[in-house]
Amino acid sequence: MLIKLSFKNIKKSFKDYAIYFITLIFGIAIFYIFNSIDSQTALSTLSASKYEIVQSLVQVLEYVSLFVSIILGFLIIYANNFLLKRRKKELGLYMTLGMNKFQIAGMLLVETIIIGIISLVIGLLIGVFVSQFLSILVINIFEANIAKFEFVFSISAFIKTCIYFAIIYVLVMLFNIFSISKSKLIKLLSASKTNEKVRVKNKWVACFMFIISILLIGIAYYLLKHDALMKVDYRLLTMLVSGGVGTFLLFASIAAFLMEIVKLNKKLYYKNLNMFVLRQISNKVNTATVSMTIISLMLLLTIIILSASMSMSQSTNQDIMKNNLSDFTIKKTNLKKTNRIQRKAIEGTLIEDFSLNNIDIKKYASKYVEYNKYTFNDEKLNTKNIFDKKQMDKLIEKYSTDMVNFDGQPTFIKESEYNKLMDLYNKEDLKVNLKKDEYVILSDFEIFNDLIVTTLKNKTQINIDGNKLTPKYISPIKVATENTNTNSVMCEIVIKDELINENMLVESVICGNFFEKDNEIIVKQFDKYLQDNYYTNLKENEYFYINTAFDMKNAAVGISAIMTFLGLYLGIIFAITSAAVLALIQLSESSDNKERFAVLEKIGADEKMINKALFKQIGIFFMFPLVIALIHSVVGLSEVNKLISMFGSIDLTSNILITTLFIVAVYGGYFIVTYLCSKNIIHEKR
């Protein structure tokens, strides 16, 4: 009997379950898709190093999947709670007719199982189908080759999806049993007549709260604009608390505040059913303040996550091309420093060391260049005396001492060696021809650009052993001097060879090109050759490393893959969760809407006017948190962009439009379904 009744209830209340079904199906499909990456056919064609990256990505996604399952679990329980509220009167009638709480709980248990099985089957079918196209994304990111299409079914993703959602459904069942056991008959029967508590009634209180909310949000914006993100201290915490509390107070007051503003325009207020719509929205926003705040902040996270991940993925390849102008870099340095001013010297250049150890890199390299970096035994020749003190202090305050002290003392490169390096890079336009009293600065770190430009424009002199040098250019030369996956040249100064006169050698670098480019076997052989024949001969505190363009590209592919998949995974989940909660809040009031719209019909409003009013009501309700999130994101993304751009040429703003369109599409879909379901409920039950 309970099973038959459960099937009838699901069929009868399908319009109530539509959003619930859609959200469950989407959640299951997305969960399966992102956990089936390791089963894609394209992965079989990857090199060993790239396959290791995929395994790392899969491990990261496993942890993220746990987080996603928690979010979806809360969403499903939240949705189920709204559905129970919607059916309280129905459950009260069952108790009146003689069903006990145990039987009602059993009926809800069967309904949950049926809904769970149906949504799980449909979600997995959609997930398996859509995951076939995941190979396209894998091919684009990992540059894989695939000869033919093969259907892929991930057993591990299937099992994981079933287990995670089975646990969620069990929690829903326990929640239902608990809710029914605590329910009283009188409250169930009168649930449809019980209104939600309105938090703010007085218009002056609402206006005061609105002003306070704007002030708090303004404080958060001010702290954000004044580098709160750069320092993990009280400013960051103050910014987050001010922004969160300000957003909460904004939603708690904005409906009543805007109501008073619109009332001033009598023509607009009394036009059609605007007065009714505004009253409905004011009540809805006021009674769902916490939910609206959480949704708005989740949408903000969605915009930032998607924009950042897409931009970082796109810019990674650009940075790799810009910062890997040769096939390999070998570098020897000394990790020990005598003090903040002076670095400890190394003994001998790499070429000298290789000669002593019978190491011949010509076995692997078609062409290579050595250049060395020097410092001077002059305490006055340090960054404090070269660069503007006020600007240096600002950078130290804004970022951190370790990032901006340039090791206390700048390094110098011979003009001839620098020009040879540019020859290797085929960068003839970046070669220099210096006079004895000239110098140029190399730097590709954007955060130091203003500081260096100011120094150069001021014609700041450098005194080297009595020789006063002035800058040749008014801006630094932005070029990578070694293989890396991010901008790495903070400040290096090129001067005439004779001025260095073999002073303190602090780093020796060799850059070169292999006979065969991007050959993983050659790269590994070269690395092993140097490790076996040179590593053990280093002096105390001396250190050397090898960076190859091949390894940098693989590292960049790993970053790009992780950013892309995590951004899409979390972004889609957050967007769906936000839209689903809004839809459920709106649908949970369908009974109240029916009664209120029925009154409108009795006083002369036709069906077209009622539908239009309903459309406006739901549309504005959906729009509120999205608009607030977009305003926050415009301010937030500009600062996040500055923070991330320290490590590469990243522009988040270029993907804000795509992210916004995606959110609007998800929002639009849920909005349409919500509107249609609400309209059917109203017209059917009136």
Secondary structure, DSSP 8 states (H G I E B T S, - for coil): -HHHHHHHHHHHTHHHHHHHHHHHHHHHHHHHHHT-GGG-GGGGGS-HHHHHHHHHHHHHHHHHHHHHHHHHHHHHHHHHHHHHHHTHHHHHHHHHTT--HHHHHHHHHHHHHHHHHHHHHHHHHHHHHHHTTHHHHHHHHHT---SS------HHHHHHHHHHHHHHHHHHHHHHHHHHHH--HHHHHTGGG-----S---HHHHHHHHHHHHHHHHHHHHHHHTTTTTS-SHHHHHHHHHHHHHHHHHHHHHHHHHHHHHHT-HHHHTSTTHHHHHHHHHHHHHHTHHHHHHHHHHHHHHHHHHHHHHHHHHHHHHHHHHH--SSEEEEEEE--BSSSS-B---SS-HHHHHHHTT--GGGTEEEEEEEEEEE-S-TTSSHHHHS-HHHHHHHHHHS-HHHHSTTSS-EEEEHHHHHHHHHHHT-GGG-----TTEEEEE---GGGHHHHHHHHHTT--EEETTEEEEESSSS-B---SS--SS-----EEEE-HHHHTT-EEEEEEEEEEESSTT-HHHHHHHHHHHHHHTGGG--TTEEEEEEEHHHHHHHHHHHHHHHHHHHHHHHHHHHHHHHHHHHHHHHHTHHHHHHHHHHHHHTT--HHHHHHHHHHHHHHHHHHHHHHHHHHHHHHHHHHHHHHGGGS---GGGGHHHHHHHHHHHHHHHHHHHHHHHHHHHHHH-
